[in-house]
Amino acid sequence: MYLKKINLKNKIALVTGAGKGLGKACAIALAEAGSDLIILSRTESDLNKVSKIIKKFKVKCKKYACDVTNYNTVKKIINEQKKIDILVNNAGINIPEHFTKIKKKNMEYIVNLNTIATFHLAQLCTFKMLENKNRKKIGGSIINMSSQLGHVGAPIRSVYNMTKFGLEGLTKGMAIDLAKNNIRVNTVCPTFVETPMIKRFFKNKKFKKEVISNIPLGRVADASDVATAVAFLASDASSMITGTSILVDGGWTAK
C-alpha cells in the first residue's frame, strides 16, 4: 500500500482566526479528518457556530474568544491544554494602501498581527508540543497561513508582502530547528479565496477583473481548496514535507 490517508484521529489541533473564512474552513476540515479542535477567534458568536459544525463530526471542540495579539491571554490558553499536535496559524489581516500613503498605525497593526502574534503562537505551541516525551515518535505539524504574496509583490500591498515574506523565512528557520523533534513546519499560500474579506474587495469590479486575469486557471480559490492542503500538511500523509510552501494559487506565481 502506497497511499497515505489524511487521518487525524487522536490528534489535537489549534486553529486561530477560526470564526470565519479560511480559519473556519480549516477547523472544519481537520474535524472531518478526525482531529479534536481548539479554536480561537475574537468573536464568540462566530466560534459558537463553528463549534456546532465541528461537533457533528463526533470530535471534541474547545473555543476561546480572544485577541491573539494579547500574548498573556494566548499563553494562558495554550498552557492549560493537555496536548497540542497541530497548529494552524491562520489569524491575519490586510489593509491595502499605496506605499507612500501607509499610515504608521496601520503598518504596526498588520505587523503585530501577521508577524509578531504569529511568531508567539508558534513558539508557545512548540513549547506545549515538546512537553510530550513521545513527540519525536508521534510528530507534530505547524502550518503558517501565508499567501501567494509571500512569494511575489503586488500593488498597494507592500506591508502585507513584508509580513508574508517574513512568514516564509520564519517557517524555513523553524523547520530546521524543530526537525530533530519531528515537528514539521510549512506554509500554505492561497491566491484570492471566496471569503467575506475578499468579497468586500471584489465589490470593486475593476479590481475583481484584474485579479481573475492574473490567475491562469481563471477563477479564485474555494476555502475547501486551502483547507484540504492544510489537512494534508497536518497529517502523516505529508510526513516528509517540511520547510516549504504549498501554493494554492491557480498558477499566479508560475508566470
C-alpha positions as CSV (number, residue, x, y, z in Angstrom):
1,M,0.0,0.0,0.0
2,Y,1.4,3.3,-1.1
3,L,-1.4,5.7,-0.5
4,K,-1.2,7.5,2.9
5,K,-4.5,8.7,4.2
6,I,-5.4,12.0,5.8
7,N,-6.2,10.6,9.2
8,L,-6.0,12.9,12.3
9,K,-7.6,10.6,14.9
10,N,-6.2,11.1,18.4
11,K,-4.7,14.5,17.3
12,I,-5.5,17.9,18.8
13,A,-5.3,20.9,16.6
14,L,-5.3,24.6,17.5
15,V,-6.6,27.0,14.8
16,T,-6.5,30.8,15.1
17,G,-8.9,33.1,13.3
18,A,-11.3,30.2,13.3
19,G,-14.5,32.1,13.4
20,K,-14.9,32.7,9.7
21,G,-13.3,32.5,6.3
22,L,-10.2,30.3,5.9
23,G,-9.8,29.6,9.6
24,K,-13.4,28.2,9.8
25,A,-12.8,26.1,6.7
26,C,-9.5,24.7,8.1
27,A,-11.0,23.9,11.5
28,I,-13.9,22.0,9.9
29,A,-11.6,20.1,7.5
30,L,-9.4,19.0,10.4
31,A,-12.5,17.8,12.3
32,E,-13.6,15.9,9.2
33,A,-10.2,14.1,9.3
34,G,-10.8,13.1,12.9
35,S,-8.9,15.7,14.9
36,D,-10.1,17.3,18.2
37,L,-10.1,21.1,17.9
38,I,-9.1,24.2,19.9
39,I,-10.5,27.2,18.1
40,L,-9.6,30.9,18.7
41,S,-11.3,34.0,17.4
42,R,-12.3,37.4,18.6
43,T,-16.0,36.9,18.1
44,E,-17.7,34.5,20.4
45,S,-20.9,34.1,18.3
46,D,-18.8,33.0,15.3
47,L,-17.0,30.4,17.5
48,N,-20.3,29.1,18.7
49,K,-21.5,28.5,15.1
50,V,-18.2,26.8,14.1
51,S,-18.1,24.7,17.2
52,K,-21.6,23.3,16.4
53,I,-20.5,22.2,13.0
54,I,-17.3,20.6,14.3
55,K,-19.2,18.6,16.9
56,K,-21.2,17.0,14.2
57,F,-18.1,15.0,13.3
58,K,-18.1,13.5,16.8
59,V,-14.9,15.2,17.9
60,K,-14.2,17.5,20.8
61,C,-14.0,21.2,20.4
62,K,-12.8,23.9,22.9
63,K,-13.4,27.5,22.0
64,Y,-11.8,30.7,23.2
65,A,-12.8,34.3,22.3
66,C,-9.6,36.2,22.4
67,D,-7.3,38.6,20.6
68,V,-4.2,36.7,19.5
69,T,-2.1,39.8,19.8
70,N,-2.6,39.6,23.6
71,Y,0.4,37.5,24.5
72,N,-0.5,36.8,28.1
73,T,-4.0,35.6,27.2
74,V,-2.8,33.3,24.4
75,K,0.0,31.9,26.7
76,K,-2.6,31.1,29.4
77,I,-4.9,29.4,26.9
78,I,-2.1,27.3,25.5
79,N,-0.6,26.4,28.9
80,E,-3.9,25.0,30.1
81,Q,-4.2,22.5,27.2
82,K,-3.2,18.9,27.9
83,K,-1.7,18.4,24.4
84,I,-1.3,20.2,21.1
85,D,-0.2,18.2,18.0
86,I,-1.2,20.7,15.2
87,L,-1.2,24.4,14.9
88,V,-2.9,26.3,12.1
89,N,-1.5,29.8,12.5
90,N,-4.2,31.5,10.4
91,A,-5.2,34.8,12.1
92,G,-4.1,37.8,9.9
93,I,-5.2,41.0,8.2
94,N,-4.5,43.2,5.3
95,I,-5.2,47.0,4.9
96,P,-4.4,47.8,1.3
97,E,-2.6,51.2,0.9
98,H,-0.1,52.6,-1.6
99,F,3.4,52.6,-0.1
100,T,3.6,56.4,0.0
101,K,0.3,56.6,1.9
102,I,0.7,53.8,4.5
103,K,-0.3,55.1,7.9
104,K,2.1,54.2,10.7
105,K,-0.7,52.8,13.0
106,N,-1.9,50.5,10.1
107,M,1.6,49.2,9.4
108,E,2.2,48.5,13.1
109,Y,-1.2,46.7,13.4
110,I,-0.6,44.5,10.4
111,V,3.0,43.6,11.6
112,N,1.8,42.9,15.1
113,L,-1.0,40.5,14.0
114,N,0.6,38.9,10.9
115,T,4.1,38.5,12.2
116,I,4.6,39.1,15.9
117,A,1.5,37.3,17.1
118,T,2.1,34.5,14.6
119,F,5.7,34.1,16.0
120,H,4.5,34.0,19.6
121,L,1.7,31.5,18.9
122,A,4.2,29.2,17.0
123,Q,6.7,29.4,19.9
124,L,4.1,28.8,22.6
125,C,2.6,25.8,20.8
126,T,6.0,24.4,20.2
127,F,6.7,24.5,23.9
128,K,3.4,22.7,24.5
129,M,4.3,20.1,21.8
130,L,7.7,19.5,23.4
131,E,6.1,18.7,26.8
132,N,5.1,15.4,25.2
133,K,8.0,13.0,25.7
134,N,6.7,10.9,22.8
135,R,6.8,13.9,20.4
136,K,9.6,12.5,18.2
137,K,7.6,9.4,17.6
138,I,4.2,10.9,17.1
139,G,5.4,14.1,15.3
140,G,3.8,17.5,15.1
141,S,2.8,19.9,12.4
142,I,2.7,23.7,12.3
143,I,1.1,25.3,9.3
144,N,1.6,29.1,9.0
145,M,-1.1,30.6,6.7
146,S,0.9,32.7,4.2
147,S,-0.1,33.9,0.8
148,Q,0.9,34.0,-2.8
149,L,2.1,37.5,-1.7
150,G,4.7,35.8,0.4
151,H,6.3,34.9,-3.0
152,V,5.5,37.8,-5.3
153,G,4.8,41.5,-4.9
154,A,1.5,43.3,-5.6
155,P,0.3,46.8,-5.8
156,I,-0.9,48.6,-2.6
157,R,0.1,45.6,-0.5
158,S,3.7,46.3,0.5
159,V,3.2,45.8,4.2
160,Y,1.2,42.6,3.7
161,N,4.1,41.5,1.3
162,M,6.6,42.3,4.1
163,T,4.7,40.2,6.7
164,K,4.1,37.2,4.4
165,F,7.7,37.1,3.0
166,G,8.8,37.3,6.7
167,L,6.5,34.3,7.5
168,E,8.1,32.3,4.7
169,G,11.5,32.9,6.3
170,L,10.3,32.2,9.8
171,T,8.8,28.9,8.6
172,K,12.1,27.7,7.0
173,G,14.1,28.6,10.1
174,M,11.6,26.9,12.4
175,A,11.5,23.8,10.2
176,I,15.3,23.4,10.6
177,D,15.3,24.0,14.3
178,L,12.4,21.6,15.0
179,A,13.2,18.8,12.6
180,K,15.1,16.8,15.3
181,N,11.9,16.8,17.3
182,N,9.9,15.6,14.2
183,I,7.8,18.8,14.3
184,R,7.2,19.8,10.7
185,V,6.7,23.4,9.7
186,N,5.2,24.6,6.4
187,T,3.1,27.3,4.8
188,V,0.0,27.3,2.7
189,C,-0.1,30.2,0.2
190,P,-3.5,30.9,-1.2
191,T,-4.4,33.2,-4.0
192,F,-7.6,35.2,-3.6
193,V,-10.2,33.0,-1.9
194,E,-14.0,33.3,-1.7
195,T,-14.1,34.6,1.9
196,P,-16.0,37.5,3.5
197,M,-12.9,39.7,3.4
198,I,-12.3,39.1,-0.4
199,K,-16.0,39.6,-1.2
200,R,-15.6,43.1,0.2
201,F,-12.6,43.8,-2.0
202,F,-14.4,42.3,-5.0
203,K,-17.2,45.0,-4.8
204,N,-14.7,46.9,-6.9
205,K,-15.5,45.3,-10.3
206,K,-12.3,46.6,-11.9
207,F,-10.2,45.0,-9.1
208,K,-12.0,41.7,-9.4
209,K,-11.4,41.5,-13.2
210,E,-7.7,42.3,-12.7
211,V,-7.4,39.6,-10.1
212,I,-9.1,36.9,-12.2
213,S,-6.9,37.9,-15.2
214,N,-3.8,37.1,-13.1
215,I,-4.9,33.6,-12.3
216,P,-4.2,31.2,-15.1
217,L,-6.9,28.8,-14.0
218,G,-9.3,31.7,-14.4
219,R,-11.0,31.5,-11.0
220,V,-10.5,32.4,-7.4
221,A,-9.9,29.6,-4.9
222,D,-12.6,28.0,-2.8
223,A,-12.0,27.8,1.0
224,S,-12.1,24.0,0.7
225,D,-9.1,24.1,-1.7
226,V,-7.0,25.7,1.1
227,A,-8.4,23.6,3.9
228,T,-7.6,20.4,2.1
229,A,-4.0,21.5,1.7
230,V,-3.9,22.3,5.4
231,A,-5.3,18.9,6.4
232,F,-2.7,17.2,4.2
233,L,0.1,19.1,5.9
234,A,-1.3,18.4,9.3
235,S,-1.4,14.6,8.7
236,D,1.2,11.9,8.4
237,A,0.4,11.8,4.7
238,S,2.9,14.6,4.4
239,S,5.5,13.2,6.9
240,M,8.5,14.0,4.7
241,I,7.4,17.6,3.9
242,T,8.9,20.4,6.0
243,G,10.3,23.9,5.5
244,T,8.3,24.6,2.3
245,S,5.1,26.0,0.9
246,I,2.1,24.6,-0.9
247,L,0.9,27.3,-3.3
248,V,-2.9,27.1,-3.8
249,D,-2.7,29.9,-6.3
250,G,-4.2,28.7,-9.6
251,G,-0.9,29.4,-11.3
252,W,-0.5,33.0,-10.2
253,T,3.2,32.6,-9.2
254,A,4.1,30.4,-12.2
255,K,4.2,33.4,-14.5
